Amino acid sequence: MRPRSRRELQRRLLAARFEPGEVEDVLVRLERVGLVDDEAFARQFAEHRFESRGEGSRAVMHGLRAAGIASSLAETVAQDVQGDDEERAADLARSRVSRLAGVPAEKAFARLSSLLMRRGYGPEIARSAARKALEIQVADE
């Protein structure tokens, strides 16, 4: 089981047909003893998404908001944890470019830049990282 935000726990408990007042009381008690901490959850979530999955800041912020984290907290945590989107995009592009061997250059560029945009990188960053990674592949051949 993974950690959950306060809002996710609330949704699950209400879906399990617990009384709303009872759910609120339990969540307040859990927050008081530190078992529910949205800021800690947001930091762990962001670190995992940035480091393990190679996502961009837009995707991480979207995931945090979907988990019920307030927009202001999501933005603050993403900025604190994010590092360099361009560098992370370039790393991801370099790691994936070998899978595109034999694919025509235009198609490889489209696939690689699309992957990066789906991972939450802006179009300019995605295209730049894809272009650089494909140049490296051509130089190696």
Secondary structure in CASP SS format (residue, H / E / C, confidence):
PFRMAT SS
TARGET T0000
AUTHOR 0000-0000-0000
METHOD secondary structure of the structure
MODEL  1
M C 1.00
R C 1.00
P C 1.00
R C 1.00
S C 1.00
R H 1.00
R H 1.00
E H 1.00
L H 1.00
Q H 1.00
R H 1.00
R H 1.00
L H 1.00
L H 1.00
A H 1.00
A C 1.00
R C 1.00
F C 1.00
E C 1.00
P H 1.00
G H 1.00
E H 1.00
V H 1.00
E H 1.00
D H 1.00
V H 1.00
L H 1.00
V H 1.00
R H 1.00
L H 1.00
E H 1.00
R H 1.00
V C 1.00
G C 1.00
L C 1.00
V C 1.00
D C 1.00
D H 1.00
E H 1.00
A H 1.00
F H 1.00
A H 1.00
R H 1.00
Q H 1.00
F H 1.00
A H 1.00
E H 1.00
H H 1.00
R H 1.00
F H 1.00
E H 1.00
S C 1.00
R C 1.00
G C 1.00
E C 1.00
G C 1.00
S H 1.00
R H 1.00
A H 1.00
V H 1.00
M H 1.00
H H 1.00
G H 1.00
L H 1.00
R H 1.00
A H 1.00
A C 1.00
G C 1.00
I C 1.00
A C 1.00
S H 1.00
S H 1.00
L H 1.00
A H 1.00
E H 1.00
T H 1.00
V H 1.00
A H 1.00
Q H 1.00
D H 1.00
V H 1.00
Q C 1.00
G C 1.00
D C 1.00
D H 1.00
E H 1.00
E H 1.00
R H 1.00
A H 1.00
A H 1.00
D H 1.00
L H 1.00
A H 1.00
R H 1.00
S H 1.00
R H 1.00
V H 1.00
S H 1.00
R H 1.00
L H 1.00
A C 1.00
G C 1.00
V C 1.00
P C 1.00
A H 1.00
E H 1.00
K H 1.00
A H 1.00
F H 1.00
A H 1.00
R H 1.00
L H 1.00
S H 1.00
S H 1.00
L H 1.00
L H 1.00
M H 1.00
R H 1.00
R C 1.00
G C 1.00
Y C 1.00
G C 1.00
P H 1.00
E H 1.00
I H 1.00
A H 1.00
R H 1.00
S H 1.00
A H 1.00
A H 1.00
R H 1.00
K H 1.00
A H 1.00
L H 1.00
E H 1.00
I H 1.00
Q H 1.00
V H 1.00
A H 1.00
D H 1.00
E C 1.00
END
